[in-house]
């Protein structure tokens, strides 16, 4: 079991949905991972989430705390 000794704010990012144009804020916990395979290679991980407005998959980057 993980014990939280000091809680910090989770990093978040903003992105615009390419389908409906809504401005969205997301964090890493919102992301799903998809592995795209090209013949003869290992899977390349791509991250995405589903837009809560229009339901389209939005490609998004992993958020790194600055």
N, CA, C and O of each residue as an XYZ file, in Angstrom:
264
protein
N       0.844     -1.176      0.000
C       0.000      0.000      0.000
C       0.891      1.242      0.000
O       1.892      1.303      0.714
N       0.514      2.221     -0.804
C       1.265      3.472     -0.883
C       0.724      4.436      0.156
O      -0.485      4.628      0.283
N       1.643      5.038      0.896
C       1.279      6.021      1.906
C       1.715      7.393      1.408
O       2.885      7.585      1.075
N       0.796      8.345      1.354
C       1.103      9.699      0.901
C       1.665     10.477      2.081
O       0.982     10.686      3.084
N       2.916     10.903      1.952
C       3.560     11.662      3.021
C       3.367     13.165      2.844
O       3.222     13.902      3.819
N       3.367     13.606      1.592
C       3.138     15.016      1.288
C       2.460     15.080     -0.070
O       3.039     14.654     -1.069
N       1.256     15.600     -0.123
C       0.496     15.660     -1.360
C       0.772     16.962     -2.098
O       0.712     18.041     -1.509
N       1.072     16.860     -3.383
C       1.322     18.015     -4.244
C       0.208     18.097     -5.282
O      -0.520     17.128     -5.500
N       0.081     19.244     -5.914
C      -0.908     19.425     -6.961
C      -0.501     18.621     -8.194
O       0.665     18.620     -8.589
N      -1.467     17.944     -8.790
C      -1.222     17.138     -9.980
C      -1.100     18.057    -11.194
O      -1.914     18.964    -11.365
N      -0.073     17.826    -12.054
C       0.071     18.675    -13.234
C      -1.073     18.450    -14.220
O      -1.533     17.322    -14.394
N      -1.527     19.512    -14.857
C      -2.628     19.451    -15.805
C      -2.237     20.243    -17.038
O      -1.315     21.058    -16.991
N      -2.926     20.011    -18.128
C      -2.662     20.725    -19.379
C      -3.977     21.071    -20.049
O      -5.007     20.456    -19.774
N      -3.935     22.057    -20.928
C      -5.115     22.447    -21.700
C      -4.930     22.016    -23.143
O      -3.815     22.008    -23.666
N      -6.041     21.656    -23.783
C      -6.018     21.253    -25.182
C      -7.375     21.594    -25.795
O      -8.393     21.587    -25.102
N      -7.387     21.885    -27.071
C      -8.634     22.173    -27.770
C      -9.045     20.940    -28.567
O      -8.234     20.374    -29.301
N     -10.286     20.529    -28.424
C     -10.808     19.391    -29.173
C     -10.818     19.754    -30.652
O     -11.355     20.793    -31.037
N     -10.225     18.901    -31.477
C     -10.152     19.179    -32.915
C     -11.497     18.999    -33.612
O     -11.666     19.442    -34.748
N     -12.450     18.358    -32.950
C     -13.761     18.138    -33.553
C     -14.743     19.261    -33.228
O     -15.312     19.871    -34.134
N     -14.947     19.538    -31.924
C     -15.973     20.515    -31.543
C     -15.408     21.869    -31.126
O     -16.158     22.833    -30.979
N     -14.080     21.951    -30.933
C     -13.448     23.223    -30.588
C     -13.506     23.587    -29.120
O     -13.104     24.688    -28.745
N     -13.999     22.684    -28.275
C     -14.070     22.967    -26.837
C     -12.678     23.005    -26.226
O     -11.820     22.194    -26.575
N     -12.449     23.956    -25.307
C     -11.198     24.036    -24.572
C     -11.319     23.108    -23.368
O     -12.224     23.261    -22.548
N     -10.408     22.149    -23.266
C     -10.481     21.120    -22.231
C      -9.212     21.122    -21.390
O      -8.133     21.455    -21.878
N      -9.350     20.749    -20.126
C      -8.208     20.578    -19.242
C      -8.172     19.118    -18.831
O      -9.206     18.537    -18.499
N      -6.976     18.517    -18.850
C      -6.852     17.107    -18.503
C      -5.595     16.867    -17.678
O      -4.690     17.700    -17.638
N      -5.560     15.733    -17.035
C      -4.386     15.279    -16.293
C      -4.037     13.873    -16.750
O      -4.795     13.259    -17.500
N      -2.906     13.363    -16.310
C      -2.457     12.041    -16.734
C      -3.448     10.938    -16.375
O      -3.553      9.948    -17.100
N      -4.169     11.089    -15.283
C      -5.137     10.073    -14.873
C      -6.309      9.980    -15.843
O      -7.030      8.983    -15.838
N      -6.512     11.000    -16.674
C      -7.602     11.005    -17.655
C      -7.225     10.285    -18.945
O      -8.090     10.003    -19.774
N      -5.932      9.985    -19.120
C      -5.443      9.444    -20.386
C      -5.591      7.934    -20.488
O      -5.447      7.200    -19.510
N      -5.880      7.500    -21.698
C      -5.836      6.087    -22.069
C      -4.600      5.918    -22.941
O      -4.110      6.879    -23.534
N      -4.100      4.683    -23.014
C      -2.925      4.420    -23.826
C      -3.278      3.445    -24.943
O      -3.899      2.408    -24.709
N      -2.873      3.796    -26.153
C      -3.115      2.942    -27.314
C      -1.743      2.638    -27.913
O      -0.909      3.532    -28.063
N      -1.521      1.383    -28.247
C      -0.255      0.996    -28.873
C      -0.481      0.794    -30.360
O      -1.247     -0.077    -30.770
N       0.187      1.601    -31.155
C       0.101      1.481    -32.609
C       1.273      0.621    -33.086
O       2.429      0.892    -32.763
N       0.961     -0.399    -33.846
C       1.985     -1.323    -34.324
C       2.210     -1.134    -35.819
O       1.268     -1.089    -36.609
N       3.465     -1.027    -36.178
C       3.863     -0.981    -37.573
C       4.593     -2.304    -37.825
O       5.381     -2.746    -36.989
N       4.340     -2.920    -38.943
C       4.886     -4.242    -39.237
C       6.374     -4.330    -38.888
O       7.185     -3.535    -39.362
N       6.713     -5.314    -38.051
C       8.105     -5.574    -37.703
C       8.670     -4.713    -36.590
O       9.870     -4.772    -36.323
N       7.838     -3.910    -35.930
C       8.333     -3.066    -34.843
C       7.524     -3.318    -33.581
O       6.468     -3.949    -33.612
N       8.036     -2.818    -32.489
C       7.279     -2.889    -31.243
C       6.239     -1.774    -31.225
O       6.322     -0.825    -32.005
N       5.275     -1.893    -30.344
C       4.201     -0.906    -30.289
C       4.677      0.458    -29.821
O       5.503      0.566    -28.915
N       4.150      1.487    -30.445
C       4.433      2.866    -30.045
C       3.221      3.358    -29.269
O       2.100      3.328    -29.777
N       3.444      3.811    -28.036
C       2.337      4.234    -27.185
C       1.878      5.638    -27.550
O       2.685      6.559    -27.667
N       0.590      5.784    -27.726
C      -0.035      7.086    -27.949
C      -1.088      7.289    -26.870
O      -1.788      6.349    -26.493
N      -1.196      8.500    -26.380
C      -2.150      8.806    -25.318
C      -3.324      9.593    -25.869
O      -3.176     10.410    -26.777
N      -4.495      9.330    -25.301
C      -5.703     10.038    -25.722
C      -6.728     10.014    -24.596
O      -6.591      9.252    -23.639
N      -7.757     10.854    -24.713
C      -8.929     10.792    -23.851
C     -10.129     11.084    -24.728
O      -9.986     11.520    -25.871
N     -11.313     10.843    -24.188
C     -12.543     11.075    -24.943
C     -13.110     12.428    -24.549
O     -13.293     12.705    -23.364
N     -13.390     13.278    -25.540
C     -13.949     14.603    -25.281
C     -15.309     14.446    -24.604
O     -16.178     13.749    -25.128
N     -15.505     15.082    -23.448
C     -16.785     14.958    -22.747
C     -17.928     15.715    -23.428
O     -19.090     15.535    -23.062
N     -17.613     16.555    -24.408
C     -18.636     17.324    -25.110
C     -19.163     16.558    -26.318
O     -20.373     16.401    -26.481
N     -18.243     16.079    -27.173
C     -18.688     15.462    -28.432
C     -18.376     13.975    -28.545
O     -18.859     13.321    -29.470
N     -17.579     13.421    -27.628
C     -17.312     11.989    -27.626
C     -16.213     11.515    -28.560
O     -16.029     10.309    -28.721
N     -15.482     12.423    -29.176
C     -14.405     12.060    -30.094
C     -13.110     11.834    -29.308
O     -12.873     12.504    -28.303
N     -12.265     10.886    -29.762
C     -10.965     10.671    -29.133
C     -10.047     11.846    -29.440
O      -9.893     12.235    -30.597
N      -9.440     12.408    -28.400
C      -8.525     13.538    -28.536
C      -7.122     13.054    -28.200
O      -6.871     12.612    -27.079
N      -6.203     13.134    -29.162
C      -4.809     12.766    -28.896
C      -4.204     13.804    -27.968
O      -4.359     15.006    -28.185
N      -3.516     13.343    -26.937
C      -2.965     14.265    -25.941
C      -1.611     13.760    -25.461
O      -1.340     12.559    -25.493
N      -0.776     14.666    -25.023
C       0.545     14.325    -24.518
C       0.494     14.040    -23.027
O      -0.366     14.549    -22.308
N       1.430     13.218    -22.581
C       1.618     12.988    -21.151
C       2.048     14.301    -20.530
O       2.922     14.975    -21.075
N       1.464     14.685    -19.408
C       1.764     15.961    -18.778
C       2.963     15.793    -17.830
O       2.942     14.940    -16.942
N       3.997     16.603    -18.023
C       5.182     16.572    -17.172
C       5.205     17.851    -16.354
O       5.067     18.950    -16.891
N       5.384     17.692    -15.038
C       5.426     18.851    -14.154
C       6.661     19.688    -14.439
O       7.777     19.171    -14.492
N       6.455     20.976    -14.621
C       7.580     21.879    -14.938
C       8.229     22.402    -13.699
O       9.186     23.171    -13.781
